[in-house]
Amino acid sequence: MFNLFKKPKVDANEGNDAPKKPKEDVKQDSFQFKFPEDQEIEIYKRVAKTYSRFLNQPIDPAKKQLIESNQRRSLSTEEMKMLLVAEKSNKNRRGLKDWLDFGIKSGKLPGMFFLDYQGKMSCYKSALQKYVRRGMTEKALEAGLVLFKMGRDQAVRRLKIIVIEDVFTAVEVMRYLQKDMSVNEFLSVVKFISEAPKDKSGCEVADYLMSRNLDELTVDEKLLKENVKKKEHFIQLCTMVLKLAKEKEWAVLKRCLGNDSVVESCLQRFAEGTFFQGDSGLMIVAVVRYLSGDYLLKRITLPNVSADDIPVLKLAEIDWFALDFHTPIGRAVKYAFLKKFPEIEEQQLDNAWFRCESAKLAENQIGQWEPEGMALSQRTWRKYKDEIETMVKDFQFNKFRVQDYDK
């Protein structure tokens, strides 16, 4: 175990003009603090005695015990700084460093409700998709700008999912979504799809597709090549493309489907992997629908957008409906809600929350999306929506303290 505080030996010559003996190198397991000024001695001692042992534990137990100790006697900013130095000098774990750094900036040790880098990115991903769905273009641009600055690759990957899942009418924009695209190009696509008619009609087909057993399926390359641009045999063609994609038969797919950049973009996104199985299915459905011409906007011209004209969306400015159970804030709310209302099953809540709030589309929707059990979801959401909204806002500002991240 490392020692946060180590008192040096007193020099016998201290207080006179005799030359001091050079200090010998001391080997330690981790690090050694320079002896502090007299007025800081007590705080170093207290930090060393009370808290340093926690940092030798895994992140979550370390946080938990520090939180419990903080409840008995609040850590000061100086103590948190000492702990941060200790962590950097020992295990140097980002999860604890970011947590302590946030406490230093906000003046209060965070609880278990904390947004690390990926947590914040999750909130902005969710916000971007919700604002695009609802046609809230200004906020979609603001969320998109933050997300792009946090990580271009993840921003582009997310936008591909949004296009295919919610705005298939504008599938042609997939050809613009490249890994080396500029921020202005990215925002131009965001603006275009936010204002375009919404279409989620491929979701049910994708869910069905991903439930199929492909083990016994034989791919007929001739049938696929000759019919992929027709609307006949749609499900059969989707199934064959899915099997080839799962088996990474990219050369066969290229031979059958051609070299179109939209097809390539969809298959590339499939190859990168998706968190939800249905999103992978959507990429395959998109390929076949696109090649058959089953989409609205055949010729598109992207608008001109400058990032310099877009304000930064703060975490505190994200609307409650964008912080659903796909985000750390929404997940915390979900489990608190289920504990408060044990009569509600988790899947019932997920379905109601997503179908009736998270997936809500702008009025310019075309195509139908009516998943099985929608009536039950609507009844559930009518009953509990106000409770969920209140809890999300409470967790957003009082437990996660998102306003402190914007300082």
Buried (B, 14 or more C-beta within 10 A) or exposed (E): EBBBBBEEEEEEEEEEEEEEEEEEEEEEEBBBBEEBEEEEEEBBBBBBEBBBBBBEBEBEEBBBBBBEBBEEEEBBBEBBBBBBBBBBBBBEBEBBBBBBBBBBEBEBBBBEBBBBEEBBBBBBBBBBBBBBBBBBBEBBBBBBBBBBEBBBEBBBBBBBBBBBBBBBBBBBBBBBBBEEBEBBBBBBBBBBBBBBBBBBBBBBBBBBBBEBEBEEEEBBBEBBBEBBBEEEBBEBBBBBBBBBBEEEBBEBBBEBBEEBEBBBBBBBBBEEEBEEEBBBBBBBBBBBBBBBEBBBBEEBEBEEBEBEEBEEBBBEBBBBBBBBBBBBBBBBBBEBBBEEEEEBEEEBBBBBBBBBBBBBBBEEBEBEBEBEBBEEBEEBBEEBBEEBBEBBBBBBBEBBBBBBBEE
